Amino acid sequence: MNRIIINAWDYFQEKFKSQTWIIERIDSLYTIRNRVAHNSGFLSEDELKSVETYCREIVKQLDPSIF
């Protein structure tokens, strides 16, 4: 996903605060996703909150009228 955003930044720059901002969130979500996908244990309450927060932030950047 990060490569897509980097390679098509001309399109995405209108949607996100900065390239660093979205890449950091995607990296964090990817790490958590891998733990879930590979049954590496339960997620902590903080990790669950991070997923919710990051997803809301990303969606809000894409379409502010949703929230």
Secondary structure, 3 states (H helix, E strand, C coil): CHHHHHHCHHHHCCCCCCHHHHHHHHHHHHHHHHHHHCCCCCCCHHHHHHHHHHHHHHHHHHCHHHC
